[in-house]
Amino acid sequence: MDNTEKLILAVPKGRILKELMPLLEKCGILPEDDFTDPESRKLKFTTNHAGLDIIRVRAFDVATFVAYGGAHLGVVGSDALEEFNYSELYAPLDLNIGRCHLSVAMLRKDAEKEEPRSRSHVRVATKYPHITSRFYAEMGIQAECIKLSGAMEIAPSLNLARRIVDLVSTGSTLKANNMVETEKIMEISSRLIVNRSTQKTRPKETRHWIEAFRKAVK
C-alpha cells in the first residue's frame, strides 16, 4: 500500500462499534491499545497497518466525514445514508450488524384513539426530518418536523409532538415511556462506505479493504 498518505477509516461510537470489533479483527485490523481504553480521550488511532488509521466519531457524523473527504472509508447505519443522501458516498457492502428499524411511535393512550394516517398534518419529533417528511409526503400528509438529537421518547409527554420517529431495537425504551410503535418506516443495518473520489484515485487500496470486509462478513 502507498504509505505517503494514510487511509482513514471512520467508525461509530457506541453499540455498533461493539458489533464491529470482531469484523475488524477478521479483517486483520488491530487498533492501538488506546482504542479500547475507556479512559482515553483520543479520537484518532493508529493500527497495525502503516497505511491505515482509524477515527472514532458519532454515528451520524461518519457519513459526513467520509462524504467530505475527512475519512476515506467508514461504517455507518443505512439510516444516516438515507437521511443525508450524500452523492459522494458509495456503499458496497452490508455488514449485517447494527440491525434495528426506524419507526413512528406514539404514547399508548394516543395511539389507541387515532388511526395512524387519519390526519393531513402531523407534528413529529425526530432526528430524521428528511426521512420523516418523505415518509408522510408519500401518504399525502404534511409533516412538521421538530429536530431533536436524543431523548425523543419524552417529547410526547411534554406536548412537544404527539409522534416521534426514531430507531427501535428492543423496544424497551418505548415501553418504559408508555409508548408503542404505530408504523414501521424501514429496516436498518450498518454498511461499509467509501468516498467516491478515493475509490477513483486509490482503487487498489479501497478494493483491498472492501474485499477484506466482504470476507469477514461471510
URZIQUI-V216160 format. One record per residue. N is the residue number from 0. NEAR is the number of other ideal C-beta (glycine too) atoms within 12 Angstrom. Layout:
N,NEAR
N,NEAR
This chain:
0,20
1,19
2,13
3,10
4,17
5,25
6,37
7,36
8,47
9,43
10,47
11,38
12,23
13,22
14,19
15,38
16,32
17,17
18,24
19,39
20,24
21,17
22,32
23,36
24,17
25,18
26,34
27,19
28,32
29,19
30,30
31,20
32,15
33,18
34,28
35,19
36,13
37,11
38,8
39,15
40,10
41,20
42,21
43,25
44,30
45,22
46,29
47,19
48,27
49,14
50,24
51,37
52,30
53,41
54,34
55,36
56,31
57,25
58,35
59,29
60,26
61,46
62,39
63,28
64,36
65,41
66,32
67,23
68,25
69,24
70,36
71,42
72,48
73,51
74,49
75,46
76,46
77,38
78,38
79,40
80,35
81,29
82,32
83,29
84,18
85,26
86,14
87,27
88,35
89,28
90,35
91,22
92,32
93,25
94,37
95,24
96,31
97,33
98,24
99,28
100,25
101,35
102,37
103,41
104,38
105,37
106,29
107,20
108,14
109,25
110,25
111,14
112,13
113,18
114,15
115,27
116,18
117,14
118,21
119,13
120,18
121,35
122,27
123,41
124,36
125,41
126,30
127,39
128,26
129,26
130,34
131,40
132,25
133,23
134,32
135,31
136,18
137,15
138,22
139,14
140,25
141,19
142,35
143,22
144,31
145,27
146,26
147,24
148,17
149,19
150,18
151,36
152,34
153,22
154,31
155,35
156,22
157,17
158,13
159,23
160,33
161,31
162,41
163,47
164,47
165,40
166,42
167,31
168,23
169,14
170,20
171,11
172,24
173,28
174,16
175,14
176,23
177,19
178,34
179,27
180,30
181,30
182,28
183,20
184,37
185,26
186,21
187,33
188,30
189,39
190,36
191,43
192,42
193,40
194,35
195,24
196,19
197,34
198,28
199,16
200,17
201,29
202,19
203,17
204,30
205,35
206,22
207,25
208,39
209,31
210,20
211,28
212,38
213,20
214,15
215,25
216,26
217,14
